[in-house]
Amino acid sequence: MIELPALPVTAVLPDLLAALESGSSAVLVAPPGAGKTTLIPLALLDAPWRGEGTILLLEPRRLAARAAARRMASLLGEEPGSTIGYAMRMESRRSAATKILVVTESILSRMILEDPELSGVACILFDEFHERSLDGDFGLALALDVQGALRPDLRLLVMSATIDGARVAALLGDVPVLRSEGRAFPVETRYQPRDPHDRIEDAVARAVREALATEGGSILAFLPGQREIERTAERLVSLPESVDVMPLFGAMDGRAQDLAIRPAVPGRRKVVLATAIAETSITIDGVRLVIDSGLARVPRYEPASGLTRLETVRVSRASADQRAGRAGRTEPGVAIRLWHSGQTPALPPFTTPEILEADLSGLLLDCAAFGVADPGALAFLDPPPAPALAEARTLLENLGALDGNGRLTEAGAAMRKLALPVRLAHMVAQAAQSGQAEAAAELAVLLTERGLGGNAVDLDARWQRFRSDRSPRAQSARQLAKRLAASAGRQAQTVDAPRAAGPLLLHAWPDRVAKARGETGRFLLANGRGANLELTEPLARAPFLVVADLQGAAANARVAAAAEITEADLRGALAETIERRTETQFDAARRAVRVRETERLGAIVLTERLLPPPSGAQADAAVLSALRAHGLDLLPWSDAAATLRHRLSWLHRGLGAPWPDVSDDALLSALEDWLLPFLSGEASFARIPAAAVSEGLRSRIPFDLQRQLDAIAPTHFDAPSGSRVPIRWDGEWPVLAIRVQELFGLTEHPAVASGTVPLTLELLSPAHRPIQTTRDLPGFWQGSWADVRSEMRGRYPKHVWPEDPASAQATSRAKPRGT
């Protein structure tokens, strides 16, 4: 029987042991500091149902996994690797004596996929499940499937500090929810709002200096990412010699991480500058001051572009509370928040589960390997979004990993064995065919293990530094690459063969080949997106790149990792995806159709040459295509053609069918019927006869109506003066603009459509300026004519202005004869 220290979670151990004795699952909700991570696994060692089975403890991060294993081993008076072991991607300490194995979350899914019965495993503990990582959600879904179908004796325990216990319990089958109140010392929360114009590292450095001057104890400061941590550390170099500034982020070597979380040396103080890696699962002894920037850097996946970008976002209230709680783990503390107190209620209550915002290609590949074509068949707390699944399925099919029915192919099985993101797995598998598996595996490890080889944008430079790095982390990474290469079926390769990142990366991101746009540092990606590089970057002048990492908004994305390639490289690797086509386009400046022959890789034009303009049927087809793209205004509309269209439009509005619809939509949809027969094989709109448009429009009129057109909607009005005056048909009613003298002697109002539709008369002065608009000419003669006559006689005294225009002689002359 193991004697365990008394911690707050001890109070719930009897109920927890009873729940797992009588049932197969339970949920434990316990705040930070309750002891759940270290005491619960040890308490389960003597459970009768365990037998000789192993207890798996899942941690979301490697730092937490190592720390938990070491803490439990120390309670047993051992070192990790005996009763307590741990396993993660590049590090493992376990033996035949290991009974509790602490693993990172991604390890579980691989264990289940390799052994669906989880032979030898008695219990799985999901620690810090509130972080809702994709690996954690998927691991629980797989474990539930194993428990339900093959292993009803498998125990599952979900542990968390801030999760909705009832919701998780329902997912597990309405299992018991146990709660531990925990033990936390009081934490005073202070708000020191940051000026929005201040850089975050300046605000954090200032808060650290003030806290060191006014409070005792060590400090844990939360920043969004590695860059901010490094810049904050630079601003703190002048701190007293008795203060140690320690960075803590995921890309660090494990030994450096362990050093950061150890207690401060007696007589010294420590300032730990950390990312969200320090929010949960670990206790940094001596820390009683927390400074929270309120920011975190999280991955955001865009299904439309296939890109995952790191975005800096506001933390959730749950995360802010977790961070503040770090100050009260060992003694009363102070949490300093660099925002206004009124902003806290506006923070999102919880961090968005990763499954709702992540690239799901790896999940879909693993599901296929598990025999599940549709991930929706598994029990997820939040189902994976359909758009992201569709994008993932398209990618996997394009890489040859899935067939059309969603089943795993031979290539997909080879990719899945590599324990890499699917694009990088495809790269290593392809490289193995040409004897470059180890080089590709090194590059894949370099890309998945942040910080290896530095942070240069140029991956060739980063790779070179990685290969010469003799640190334990780099050596472990190279050993991992060798294992990956062996899994890929590595062929013979010359040790001194030149290694270039670009040609290998083409097999991972063919859609992110980038071509220089002509302006230094600006590139167009094959997927149609734009990307920028700082002008000081050597790669900014490269003609072609392969981009492995983009950051920032899609409209102004910044290249964070890339390698140079040549056109010969991409032609050799992507020959099957280069599209050769003849394109017919409209040249707006020349109002003509041009033909060019292009070679394209997605949105990138590799080559282009102009061909002779089309003629005959090809020209006619190109003209119709240009009209559909740019509109009917391209046609040579004569006055007669425009008037005809207005007349037909008026008739269609007033009388309907069979008078034809001549709207833009109707004409564009029927170009082959009315315009094509009258074209003459010219590729230039300037050479299309104007008569072609008029004749085409007339062809739309049914034969039996063509004779009625001029009678119902005439083009002109025969005035009493003998003039033939055009009628406008472009408005709601037909309009006749005419000098008033030309209507003298007319006693009936002019009309069209067999006298049923009066013309709208715009009566003009001798200078052709409007003087009156009327649809009742006799009424005008008898009414307002007197006022008009009086005004016009004074303005135009040499013109005829009779008292009785209805009986006067009409004239088209400006002045009476003889004047």
N, C-alpha and C positions, 0 to 999 in steps of 0.2 A: 504494500500500500504506500503510495507516494504522499509525503507530507507537504501540503501546499501552503504558501503564505496566505494570510487573511487579507483579501482584497474585496472591494464592494460586490463583485460578481459572485463571490463565495456564497452569498445568501440565497442565490437562485440555483445553485448547483444541485441540491436534492430534487427540485422540481424538474430541472433539465434532464437529469439522469433518468428520472421516472418517465418523462415524456418520450425519451429515446428508447427506453426499455419496452414500453407498451406500444409505441408507434415507430414509424420509420423516419419521421421528419419533424422539425420544429423551427421556430424563428426566435432569435434572441435580440432584443433591442436594449443596448447598453451604451451610455455616453462614453466619451474618451476618458481614459484613466480608470475604467472599471476593472480592467484586468482580463477582459474576455479573450484577447489575442493569445496570451501566454497561459492562462490558467485553464481555460476550457479544454484545449487538446490534452493537457496533462491529466485533467480530471477524467477524461474518457479512456485513458489507458487501461484502467481496471474494470471497465464495463464488461459484463459477461458476454454480451453479444459481439464484442470485438474479436474474441478468439485470438488468432494470430494475424488478423488483418491489419493493414496499415491505415493510419489516420492521415488524410490529406488536408492540409491547411492552405487555402488559397489566399494569396495576397496580391493586391493590384500592382505593386511595384517591387523591384528587386531589392531596393534599400529596406523596405519593410520586411521582406521575406528573410533577408540575412539577419536583421535586427531581432525579429521574432525567434528565429532558430537559435541565435546566440543567447537570448534571454532565457528561453526554456532550457537549453543545455546547461546554462550556469546554475539554474535552480536544481538541476540534477547532479551538479558537480562534475559536468562533462564538457567536452568541446563538441561543436557540431560535427556530425559524421558518424556518431555512435547511435544512441537511442533517438536523438533528434538530428535530422538531416535536412538539407535543402537542395533544390534543383532549379536552375534557371538557364537561360539561353547559353551563356558563356561560362557558367560556373556551377559546380555541383559538389556537394559533400554528403555522401550517403554510404551506407554499407549494408551488409546482410543483417546487422543488428538494428537497423533503423526501423522504428515503429511509428514515429511521427515525421512526415515528410512535408516540409513547407515548400510550396511551389508558387511560381507566378501564374496568373490566371490562364495564360495561353497554353501552358503545359498540359492542363487538364483535357482540353479538347483533343490534343494530339494523343494523349493516353487512351481516351475513349475510342478515337478513330482507329487506333492500332489494336485495341483489345476492347470490343464493345461490352464485354462482361465485367470489365475492370477487375480481373482476377486478382485476389490478394488485397483488395481495398475494402475496408469495412465501413469507412465513414468519410464524408467530404464536408469540410467546413468552409463556407464562403464568407471570408472576413471582409469588413468594410464594403459591404455590398451596395451601400448607398452611393458609391462612386459611379455605379452603373456603366462600367466599361463594356465595350462590345464583347470582349473575351469572357468577362464575368457573366453577362446575360446568356451568351451562347453556351458556356460551360454548364450553367444551371439547366438550360433547356435540354442539353444532351444527357445530363445526369438524371433528370426526371424521366426521359425516355428510357434510359437503361434501367432505372428503378422500376418503371411500370411494366416493361416487357421482359426483362431478363433477371433482374436482381431485386426482388421485393425486400430482401434483407439489407440492402444498402441504406445506410443512414445518411440523411442530408440535414445540415444545420446552417441556416442563413443568419449571419450576425451583422449588425449594423448599429450606427449611432443615431442616424436621423431619418431612417427610411419609414415608409408607411407599412408597419408590421402586418396589419390586417390584409392589405393587398397582396403581400408576398405569401402570407399564410393561405390565402384563397388559391393562389397559383399552385401551391404545394399540396392542395387538397384539404383545406380547412384544418390545418395542423395547429397545435398550441402555440401561442405567442407568450413568451416570458420576457419580463422587463426587470432590469437592474437599474437602481437609481444612480449608481456610480458614486464616485467621490471626487469632488473638484473643489479646490480652494477658491475663495471669492476672487473675482476678477473685476477690476474697475475699468469701465470703458470710457475712453476720452476721444473726443473728435478734434482733429486739427485739419480743417479743410485745406486741400492743396489748391493754390492758384492755378487755374486752368492753363495759364501761359507757362508755368514751370514744368520742366522735364521731370518725369517721375523719379529718376535717379537723384536729381537735386533735392526734391522734397523728402525722399527717404533718407538721404545722407544727412540732411538738416535735422530730421526727427531723431535719427540715431545719436547725433552729437548732443542734442538737447536732453534725450533720455539718459545718456551716460552721465551727464552733468547733474541731473536732478534725482535719479533713481539708482538703486543698487541692483545687482544681479546681471545676468547675461541677457542678450537680446536676440530674438528671432524676427527677422524682417522678411515679409513676403513681397516678392516682385514677380512680374508676369513671365520673364524668361531669362535665358542665359545672358543675352546682350545687356539687359538692364542691370543684372547682377554684376557683370564685369565693370560697367561704367560706374555703378555705385561704389564698388570696391576701390576704383581709382580715386574717387572723391574722398575716401576715408583713409588714404595712406598716411595722413599726418596725425592720426589718433595717437594717444599715449602708447608707449611701448608695452604697457601692461594689458593692452586690449588686442585680442587676436580676431582678425576678420576672416571668416571662413565661408566660401561659397558652397552651395548645395543645390545641384540640379542633376537631372537624369543622365546627361552625357558624361558625367565625371566617372573616373575610375572608382571601382568599388571601395578600394582602400581609402581614397580621398573622401568618399561619402561617409564611411565609418568614422573617419577622423572628425568630420564636421559634427556628428551627433554625440561624440563622447563628451563627458563633463569637462568644463574648463579646468585647466591646471590650477591647483591651489594658489591663491594670491593673484590670479589673473582673471580677466573677464573676457567673454566671447561674444562676438557679433556674427550670427549666422545669417547669411543672405541667401534665401531659399525661394524656389518656385513652389507650386502647389504640392510638390513631392513631400513636403513636410507637414501637410495638413492633418494626416491621420496615421495611425498604426505605429508611430514612433514617439518616444519621449526623449527630449534633449534635456538632460539634467542641468539644473542651474538656471534655466531660462525662466524668468518671471516678467519679462517685458516682450510684448509682441507689437510690431509695427506693421500695419496692413495697408498696402497700396490700394487694395480693393480691386485689383486687376488679375486676370489669368490669361494665359495663351492656350487656346484650344483649337483642335483641327475642325475645319468646316469643309464638308464635301459637297461639290456641286455636280449633281448627276448630269446636267446639261452639257458641262464641259469635261467631265471626267477628271476634274482636278480637286485635290485636297489642299486647302490653304490653312495656314495658321493665322488665327485672328485673335487680337487682344480684346477681351470682353470684360464686362463687370462681373464680379463673382456673385454667386447666389447668397441669399441670407444664410442658408445652411452652411455654406463654405466659410462665410465670414464668422459665424458662430464657432465652427470648428477651429478656425485660426485663432480666434480670441481665447478659446479653451486651452490652447498650448501654454498660455501664461499662468494657468492655475493648476498645472499637473503636479507640482511638488511643493508649492507654497503660494500664498496670496500674490496676485500679480496685477499687471496693468496692460490693457490692450489699447493701443493708439491707432485710430482709424483716420486715414488721410482723406476723408470726405465729410460732408455736412451730415449731421444727425438726421435731418429730414429726408435724406436720400436713401436711408436704410430700408424704410418700408416699401420703396419703389423697386428694390432689388428683386429678381426672380426668386421664388421660394426655394427652388432646388436647381441644381445643375441639370441641364438637358441630357437625358440618357444618350450615350454615344451611338447606340444603334439607330437613333433617329436622324443622325447627321453624318454618319461615317460611310466610307467606301465599303460596300458589302460584297465585293468580288471574292475576298478570302472566305467569308462566311458561306457564300453560295457554293464555292468549290468544296469546302469541307462538308457541307450538307450533302452534296452529290456523292462524295466519298462514303458518307454514312448511309447512302441509299435513299436520301430524302431529296427529291427533285424540287419540292416546294417547301421553303423554310416555314411557311405558314402552318405546316402540319405539326411543328414543334411548339412546345408551350413556352412562349416568351412573355415576359411581363409587359413589354411593349412590342407589338408586331413590327417587323422591319418594313419600312415604307415601300410601296409598290414602285415608285419612280426609280429609287436607288437600286432596287432589285432588278428592274428591267435594264438599267444601265450596266449593272454588273453582269447580267446574263449575256448582253451584247458583247461586252469585252471578252468574256470567257469563250464565247463562240468564235470571236475573231482570232483569239489566241489558239484555237483548236483544243481547248481544255474540256469543252462540253459539246455534245452533239445537239442536233435540232430538238431532241426530246428532253434536254436537260440532264442527260446521263453523262457520267464521267468517261472521257476517252482515255486511250493509252497515254497520250501526251499529258492530259490532265492529271492522271495518276502519278506520272513522273514529276510533274510540277508540285503536286501536293506533298510529296515525300520530302521536299526541300525545306519546309518550314520557313518560307519566305513569302513576302507579299507577291501576289500572282504575277505581276509584271516582271519582278526581279527573278522569280522562279522560272518564268519563260525565258528570260535572258540567259540564265545559267544552263537550262536544258538545251537551248539552241547552241550555246558556246561549246557544250560538251561534244557536239557533233563534229566540231573542227579542232578538238584537242585543246580548247581554251577554258575548260570548266573551272580550273583553279583560279585563273585570272578573273573570270566573271564572278566567281563566288567571293573573292576578295572585294571586288567592287560592290557586290550586293551587301556584304557585311559593313563595308564603309558607309553605305547609304542608310542602313537600318540602325546602326549604332552611332547616335549623335556624338559629335565631338572628335571622333577618330580622324586623325590627320589634320585637325584644325577646322576652320570654318570658311576657308577660301571658296569663292564661287567656282573657280576652275577645278573640276574634279580630277584632272590629271595631276595638278600640283598637290591636291589633297591626298591623292592615292600615293604619290611618291613619298610624301612625309609619313604616311601610314606604314609603308613598307620598310622604312628605316627606323621606325619607332620601336624601341626595345622595352617599353613599359609593360608591366604584367597584363594590363588591359589589352594592349595592342597584340601581345603574343597570344593571349586567349582568343582574340578575334581572328588571328591568322590560323589558329588551330581549328576554330569553327569553320573557317572557309575551306580548309582541307577536308573536313568531314562532309561538308556540303558538296564539294567537288566529287568525293567518293560516292556519295548518294546519287549524283547525276551520271555516274558511269564515266568517269574521267578517262580520256584517252591520252596517249603520250603527247607531251608538250616540251619543247625545248626550254630549259630553265631560263636562259638568257634572252628568250624571244621578246621583242619589244611589246609593251603592253600599252594600249591606248584605250581610254574610257569610251570615247565617242562611238566607235564601231560596235562595241558591245551594247551600249545603251540603246542603240537603234532597235534592238530586239525587245526592249522593255517599253520604250516610249516612241514608237514610230509616229504617233499623232502629235508629238511635241518636237519634231524637227522644226528648227527655226531658221528662217532666211533673213539676212540683213535687208532692211527696207530702204537703204540709201543714206539715211541719217545715222551717224555713229551712235551705237547703243540702242537702236530701235529695231525690233525684229517682229516678223509675222510667223506665227506657228501654223503648222499644217492643220490644226483643228480650227483655224480661223481666228484665234485670239491673238492679241498683241502682247508684247512683253518688252521691258526695258532693262538696260544694264547701265550702271554708273559709267561715265565717260572715262574714269580712271582705271576701269577694269581692262586688262589686256584682251579679254574675250569680246569687248565691245566692238572691236574692229574685225571680228571673224566673219567670213561670208556665210557660214552655216554653223549651227549649234544643235546639240540635243539637250533639251532642258529636263532636268530631273526634279527640280523643285521650284515652284513659283509662290510668291507671297504677295499679299496686298489685294486690292480690289481688282476685279476682272478688267476694268477699263484702263487700269494703270498698274498691271502686275509687274512685280520686280523679280528678275531671275535670281534665285538664291543658290542654285547649283546647276552647272551645265558643263558640257565638254565640247570642244571643237571637232568638227568633222569636215570632210571634203565632199564635194558633189559625187566623186567616184565612190566614196564610202557608202553614201545613201543609195546610189544606183546599184551597187553590188548587193546590199542587204535587202533593199526594198523594191527590187525590180518589178515584182509582181503587183505591187500596189501603185506604181507610177502609171498614171492614166494618160494615154495619148489620144487627143481628140481634135477635130476640126470644128472651130467655133465661128459662127456667123454672128456679128454684132453690128449694132447701129452706131454710126459715127455722127453724133449730133451736130458737130461743127460743119461737116460736109453734107449733112442730110443725105447720107448714103450708107448702104450696107457694105461692111468690110468683112473679109474672111481671114482668119488667122489659124495657124496650126500650133498647138501648145502641147507641152508635157507638164503634167501637174502631179504634185504629191499633196493631196488634200487641197487646201487653199493656196498652197505655194505654187507659183508658176516657175518651172525650171527653165524651159526654153519657149521661145515664141517667134514666129515669123509670119509675115503677111503673105497671103496668096492672092492671085488675081481675083477681082470682084466676080461674083457669080453672074450668070446670065440665064435667060430662058426660064424654065420652071423653077430652078434653084433660086433665081433672083426674085421671082414672084413669091415663092414661099418665104424668103427672107423678109420681103416687104411686109407680108402679112404678120410675121412674127414681130417685126419692129413696131407695127401699129398696135398690136396687143400689148406690147411693153410700154410704149410711149404715147399712145393715144392718136385719135383721128386728126389732130391738128397738123400732123406731118403731111397730110395729103394736100395737093394743090387746089384748094377750094376757090373756084371762081365765084363771082357774084351770082351768076345764074345757078350754080350748084348749091350755094348757101341758101339762096331764096327758095329753090325747090325743096330743100330739106325743111325749111321753116314752114312752107305751105303744107307739106305732108305731115309734119308734126302737129300743126294746128288741126288738120282734118282728123288725125288719129285721136287727138284729145277730144274733139267734139263729136265725132261720129263712130270712133272705134274701128274694129275690124269690119271689112277687110282692108281698110286703109292701113298701110304698114306702119309699124313702130320704127321710128328712125332715131331713137335715142342712142347714146354712145354704147350702152351695154348691148342693145339689140343689134346694132350694126357690127360691133366688134365680134359678137358671137356668130355672125353669119357672113364673115368676110369672103369665104369661099363661094358663097352663093351670089352675092351682088357685085363684088369688086374684082375677084380673081378673073372672071371671063373677059374683063375689059383691060387687064394689064398686058404689057407688051414685052415682058422679060427684061426690064431695066432695073438695075440695082440702085439707081439714084432717084430720089423722090422728085428732083428737079426735072427729070426726063419723063415723068409720068404725065401723059396728056391730061389737061384739065377736063376735057370732055369725058374721060374715063369715069370720073366721079359722078357727073351728071347722068351719064348713060347707065351707070350702075344703080343709082338711086331710082331712075325710072323703071329699071327692070324689077324693082320691088313692088310696083303697082300692078295689081291684077289687070289683065288685058281689057276686061269689060269696063274698068273704071278710068282707063287712061284718057278716053275722050271726055270724060266728065270733069277731069282735073281743072282744065282752063275755065270751064263754065262755072264751077263751084268756087274755085280759088284762083282767080285770074292774077296774072303777074302785074297788070297795069290797069289804070282807069282812063277811059277816053273822056277827057274834059270837054265842056261846052266850048272852050276856047280853041279846040282842035288839038291840044297837046295830049300826048300819051304819057301819063305820069305813073311811076312805079308805086306799087302797094307794098308796105312792109308787113311781114308775117311773123316777126320774131317775138311778139308779145302775146298777151292774152287775147286781144282783139286785133283784127287787121287795121293798119293805120295808113291814111293817105295824107301826106304833107304836101300842100299846094298853095300857091299864091291866091289870095281871096278873089282877085279880079278874074281868075280863070273860071270861077263858078257863077259869075253874074248870069242871071237869066234862068238859073236852075231852081225849080220850085219844089222838087222832091229830094229827100236826102239820099245820097249814093249808098248802094248796098251791094253785097255779094251773096253767093249761095242762093240764087234764084230770088233775090230781094229779101231774104229772111234775116240777114246779118248786116246791120248798118256799119259802114266804115267809120272809124274814129277819125275825124277831120282835124288835122293840125293846120289851121289857117295862118298863112304867112304874109308878112308885109312885103313891099317891093324889094326890101333888102334881105328877104328870106329869113326874117326873124319871126318867131311865133307871136301872134296877136290874140289868138283865141283857139280853144279846143272844144269841139262840140260833136254830139251825135244826133243833133236835131237842127239841120240847116234852115228849114223854113222858120222855126222858132227863133233862130239867131237873127235872120233877116228882120223879123218883126220886133225883136226885142233889143238886144244889146248892140245891134249894128249901129244905131244912132250914136252911141257913146264912142264906139270904135271909129266911126267915120269922123266925128268931131276931132278926135285926137290925131288920127292919121292925116287929115287934110292939113293940119298945121305942120306936121313933120314932113309930109311928102306932097307939097302943094301942086306939083306938076302932074300928078297922077289922077286918074278918074276915081271919084268917090261919090257915086250917085245916091240920091235919097232913097230910091227904090231899087235895090240891087236885083230883086227878083224879076224885074222887067228890063233891066239894063243889058247891054250887049257885052258878052264875055270877051276878054282879050288876053293874049299871052304876052303882049308888048308891055314894056315897063312904063311907057308914056303914050298918050294918044297921038295918033298921026298928026303931023304938022306942028308939033310942039318941040 
